[in-house]
Amino acid sequence: MAPAISSTTAQSTHSLDIVNFVVNQGNGVKGLSDMGLETLPEQYIQPPTERTTSYSVVPEESIPVIDMSNLGDPKVADSICDAAEKWGFFQVINHGVPIEALENVKDAAHGFFSLPPEDKKKYSKEHSPTTNMRFGTSFSPRAEKSLEWKDYLSLFYVSDDEANAYWPSVCKNQALEYMRASEVLIKRLLKALTRRLNVENIDEDKELLFMGSKRINLNYYPICPNPELTVGVGRHSDVSTLTILLQDDIGGLYVRKLDDDSWVHVPPISGSLVINVGDALQIMSNGRYKSIEHRVVANGSKNRISVPIFVNPRPGDIIGPLPELLRNGEKPIYKQVLYSDYVRHFFKKAHDGKLTVDFAKI
């Protein structure tokens, strides 16, 4: 049960140690939201430059939507590659992942975040039975000057045996089902994308380089007082090869356009999945495919769920521009880096847009 706070629980957090309540006691921002706060705690107030009111949004534009029902058509593969080059983001429909698997994992995410704080706390960094699983809040609370209005459960997949032994029973089977069901889609996307990079066949070694590890997150964005003063997730690009994102029907994901400083909303489309290029693929494509800044706004009226699968190199892999690109004299713009070093650099700081990729630049 959440601890008793004070007689002003529903109105104020002045008497509450926010970090202890949210982070250490496992209540998360859901615990704050459930208190019925009328004002945002100051720890979550973002600098004016990071608030939604500081961004120029283009309402009539959005990322490409690609129908994958006829992937044998070269035009479909071209549209995937073009979107990865020009936007770094696209949505796919008729992708082959069963709608039931998508609905099940969304329901399971709601189920996990509905658990009492003491049950969720069992999966926090300090209490989790494995380092591959973590319940947390914000992004990096100890590095951030302003916290983000989000809770999450992060599950790094090692094996079915470990998942069955340690992942929460309320969401374990559904998360595994979603990951397995997405496997064919991921391979099809990589096949299309790598052909434009002069990689004609993805052998076992290449497949492991592109998708040798996976992480699935269950993200929860509870109703927020003063959503205009904070963010659900701050500006960043992913460190993955590809990210496969399942949205619910509420929306709130925004993507930065490559050609200017404006942003576009990624509208929820029933049954669709959002695909985005991560830093690892930007580096391996020598900058041809772009990992793009994106962010999530907070919502003042509804609770939002999203479920991304991060498809990554293995921690011990060395990533750099693919040799197939450099054989014809193309100059590398990124060095060879140990993937685990790159990821460690990303997680030791607050979200800062695209600055992480500078770690790999020559």
Secondary structure, DSSP 4 states (H G I P E B T S, - for coil): -PPP--TTTTT--TTS-HHIIIIISS-HHHHHHHTT-SS--GGGPPPGGGSGGGS-B-TT----EEE-TTTTSHHHHHHHHHHHHHTSEEEEES-SS-HHHHHHHHHHHHHHHTS-HHHHHTTBTTT-SSTTEEEEESS-TTT-SS--S-EEEEEEE--HHHHHHHS-TTTHHHHHHHHHHHHHHHHHHHHHHHHTTT-----HHHHHHHHSEEEEEEEEE---SSGGGS-SEEEE--SSSEEEEEE-SS--EEEE-SSSS-EEE----TT-EEEEE-HHHHHHTTTSS----EEE---SS--EEEEEEEEE--TT-EE-S-HHHHTTTPPPSB--EEHHHHHHHHHTS---BTGGGGGGB-
